């Protein structure tokens, strides 16, 4: 076999290996980012349930909590609280408002 053909085959193999590595790394990054988003969502949802003193599936209590915060967001109790905007954002995101 000629030398140029061996070089061509080796180059083609290198390209295939590099493309596979690039694809693998990009999929790993995408999966890691998705897992991080899901973890943040779970933590935010758990925080709402904890703040509402609700059980694991006590959606009504969380909905009531979110409505109370929304109704009283301008009162002195919630107005000066730096967590209020985040709580309301999470309530809207999860559909409790």
For each residue, the residues with C-beta under 8 A, 3 or more apart:
1: 5 6
2: 5 6
3: 6 7
4: 7 8
5: 1 2 8 9
6: 1 2 3 9 10
7: 3 4 10 11
8: 4 5 11 12
9: 5 6 12 13
10: 6 7 13 14
11: 7 8 14 15
12: 8 9 15 16
13: 9 10 16 17
14: 10 11 17 18
15: 11 12 18 19
16: 12 13 19 20
17: 13 14 20 21
18: 14 15 21 22
19: 15 16 22 23
20: 16 17 23 24
21: 17 18 24 25
22: 18 19 25 26
23: 19 20 26 27
24: 20 21 27 28
25: 21 22 28 29
26: 22 23 29 30
27: 23 24 30 31
28: 24 25 31 32
29: 25 26 32 33
30: 26 27 33 34
31: 27 28 34 35
32: 28 29 35 36
33: 29 30 36 37
34: 30 31 37 38
35: 31 32 38 39
36: 32 33 39 40
37: 33 34 40 41
38: 34 35 41 42
39: 35 36 42 43
40: 36 37 43 44
41: 37 38 44 45
42: 38 39 45 46
43: 39 40 46 47
44: 40 41 47 48 90 93 94
45: 41 42 48 49 90 94
46: 42 43 49 50
47: 43 44 50 51 90
48: 44 45 51 52 62 65 66 87 90 91 94 96
49: 45 46 52 54 55 56 58 62
50: 46 47 53 54
51: 47 48 65 87
52: 48 49 58 61 62 64 65 66
53: 50 61
54: 49 50 58 59 61 62 65
55: 49 58 61
56: 49
57:
58: 49 52 54 55 61 62
59: 54 62 63 96
60: 63 64
61: 52 53 54 55 58 64 65
62: 48 49 52 54 58 59 65 66 91 96
63: 59 60 66 67 96 97
64: 52 60 61 67 68
65: 48 51 52 54 61 62 68 69 96
66: 48 52 62 63 69 70 87 88 91 96 97
67: 63 64 70 71 97
68: 64 65 71 72
69: 65 66 72 73 78 84 87 88 91
70: 66 67 73 88 91 97
71: 67 68
72: 68 69 75 77 78
73: 69 70 78 79 84 88
74: 78 79
75: 72 78 79
76: 79 80
77: 72 80 81
78: 69 72 73 74 75 81 84
79: 73 74 75 76 84
80: 76 77
81: 77 78 84
82: 85
83: 86 87
84: 69 73 78 79 81 87 88
85: 82 88 89
86: 83 89 90
87: 48 51 66 69 83 84 90 91
88: 66 69 70 73 84 85 91 92 97
89: 85 86 92 93
90: 44 45 47 48 86 87 93 94
91: 48 62 66 69 70 87 88 94 96 97
92: 88 89 95 96 97
93: 44 89 90
94: 44 45 48 90 91
95: 92
96: 48 59 62 63 65 66 91 92
97: 63 66 67 70 88 91 92
